[in-house]
Each structure stands twice: as structure tokens, then as C-alpha cells.
Amino acid sequence: MNYVAKSALIVLLVLPAAQLAVAQDKGVVPSPPARFEGKFAIADLGNDRTVVTVPHQRVSGENVCNVWVSGGYTFVGKPQGPPERVYISFTRVSTDEPKMLKSETERTLILSLDGETLNLGPMSSVKEVTAGYSLVTQGLMLHMPYETFKKFTHARKVGVTLGPLRFDLTEQNLQDFRDLLARMTR
């Protein structure tokens, strides 16, 4: 896994789990805490590396009340213009079938941007947790070029197809991604 993916994984998945583990077992060393600047969570990873994210938010559509979206980017030192790549992440908590999106086809992310289709390819499954017999949490992440993210944020309507799942991003989701884009370029 490359450095950007590992950095994003720390902020989105490991950081909250580590903090929970510390609360339960004082012997676990936590990840560095994130600080908040407005709507953005920022984690300093050491070695002058920083991750900036938009915290997870629910998406809209039928039967997707348990799907959240997030996104962010990593930089080294002081930001010197927009990043080369930006990641988008979906977290799904489900008791429905399919419980896990395992095959590449099931994890393929297709965006409909104001009617234009963009096939971004399979997302990486970065977190898979089963609680009890039926509750499953799966985190999926995909890096996209900055220009693709820019195009995505300028769309008025974004439909998402992720294997068998279909849903729309809300206006709030899109506004937060637009704000993230503005932060990248300031």
C-alpha cells in the first residue's frame, strides 16, 4: 500500500479505532490526534506529513442509510498548490446482502456527473469488520487525479454506483468536497 493510502487509512479508520482501544485497554498506544479547522479534520503524521479530510457524512438514496462518504488529501511540508491525487472513501455498515463487496466488479466505483459517466475502477477494501453474526462494516477507498476530483466537485448532481449499490451524493456532500477543493488551492 502506498504512503498516501496508508496516511488516509490512519485518519479515517485507524485513528478512531485506536482511540477506542485506548479507552478500553490503556496498554495500546494511540495514533496522533486529529485537530479540526472548521469542517476539516487534520492529522499531523510526523516527518512533516499532514492529512486533511472531510469527516464522514451520510449519502442519500433508498436503502443507503448506512453508507457514509469522506475524502481528503496528503501533503508534505507546506502545501505547494493542489495535490496530485485526492482520495474518496465510502464506509458501509450493513446487515443486508451482499455483506461484503469482495470482487473487483462489486467494488468498482462509477460516478454519474450531471449525466456524464466516469468509471474510476475498483476501490480498495481498507477495512472489513464483522460484529456478531450479521453486522458488517466495510471501508472502501480510491485515489483519483486532482483534475478528476475537480471535475467531480463542479458537478451539480453526482450519482454513485458501487457494485450493487446506487445512491446520490447530497448537496451538503458536494459542498463539503467543493470546500475541500478550495482549501487545496488556497
N, C-alpha and C positions, 0 to 999 in steps of 0.2 A: 504494500500500500504506500502511495507516495506521501510526501510530507503534508501537502495541503489537505488531503483526505484525513490523515491522522489528526491534524490540528482541528479540523471541523468535528471529527468524531469526539475529541476531548470535550469541546464546548457543548455539543448537542446531546451526547449520550453519556459519556463517562463522568463529567463534572457533576450532574445531579445524582447519579448513582453513587459516586464516591462520597458526596456529602451525606447521603442517606446511610451509607455503610459506616461512616464515622459516627453518626448518631447512634448506630446500633452496636458498633464494635470500636472502641477507642484505639485499637491496635492498627487500624487502616490509615494510611497517610492520604489526605485529600488532594485533589487537583487544585491548582491555583484558583482562587475565587474570581468570578466574573464581576465586573462593575457595570453599572448601567449609565449610559448617556442618552437621556430621552428614551426612545423606544429600542435602542441598540444595546445588546449585551457585548461587552468587550472583555476578552481574556488575554492577559499577557502570559505567554508561554515560556518566557525566558529566552536567552540568546537573541534579544531584540526582535522577537517574533510575536505578532499580535493577530488575533482572530476577531472579526466583527460580525455579529449575527443579528438577524431579526428573530426574536423568540417565536416559538411555535404558536400558530393560530389555527383555529378550525377552518375548514373549507366548506363549501355549500354543495347541495345536491341531495338526491334521495339516497338513503342508506349509507351515508358517509359521515354520520355524526361523530365517528371515531377516527377521522383522518385529520391530521394537522400538517401544516406546511411551514417551512422555515427556509432561510437562505443566508448566505454570507460570503466572506472572502478573507484571505490571509495576506498579511504584508510583513516585510522585514524592514526594520528601521523606521524611518518616516515614510509615509505614503508618497510615492513619486508618480502621481497620475493613477489612472484606473488599473486594476489588476488584470492579468492575462485571462484568468478564469474566475468564475463565480460558481458556487455550488447551490443546489436546491435540494431540499430534504423533505421527505414525507415520512411521518410516523403514523402507523396504523395500529389501533387496538381493536381486536375483533374476536367474536365467538362464532362468526359466520365462516362458511366455506368460500373460497379456499382459505384456510387458516394462515398459511404462509405463501407468499408469492415466490416460488422457488426457481422455475425455469426462466431463461432469458426472455422468452415471449411474455411470461406473466409480469416480468419486471421492466418491460420496455415502456419508456415514457414518450408519449406523443402529445404535443401541445397543439391546440387549435387557436391561433392568434387572429381574431377578427375574421375567421373563416379560412385562413391560410394554415396548412398542416405542416408541422415541424416534427420529424421523427428524431428524437435525441438519443435513441438507443437504450440498452438495458441499464437500469440503475443498479448500483452495488447494494447488497443487503449488508448493512453495517451493524445491525442489532437484531437478534431473534431471541425472544424470551417467552416461555410458556409457563403460565401460572395455573396450577391445578390441572384439571383435565381439559379445560376449554378456552381459557382466556389467553390470547396470544398478542404479543407486541412485536412489531417488526419496524425497524428503521431502514429507510432506503435513501441513498444519496447519489447525486450525479453532478459532475462538474461540466460546465458549459463555457464556451469562449465568451469573453466580455461582450463582444458585439451581438451575440445571440441573446444574452441577458438584457442588453439594452433594447433590442427589438421586442423581447418579451414584455418588458416593463412599459413600453409605449402602446401596447395593445389595449383596446377598450374592453374587450371580452376575451378571457382565456379559459378554454375548456381543456380538461386534462383527461387523458386515457392512460391508465397504468394497468396493463394487462386487462383483467376482467372489471376493473373499477373505472367509473366515469363520473366526473364531477367538474364543477366550475370553481375558479378562484373568486373570492368575494372582492368587492370594491376595496374593502379595507386591506385584504391581502395584497392587491395590486398597488395600492397607495403606499403601503409599507415597503414593497420592493422598489417603487419609484424613489422613496426617501433613501433607501439603501444605495441606489444608483447615484443620487445626488451627493451622498456622503463620500462615495468613492472618488468623485471628481472634484471635490472642493479643495 
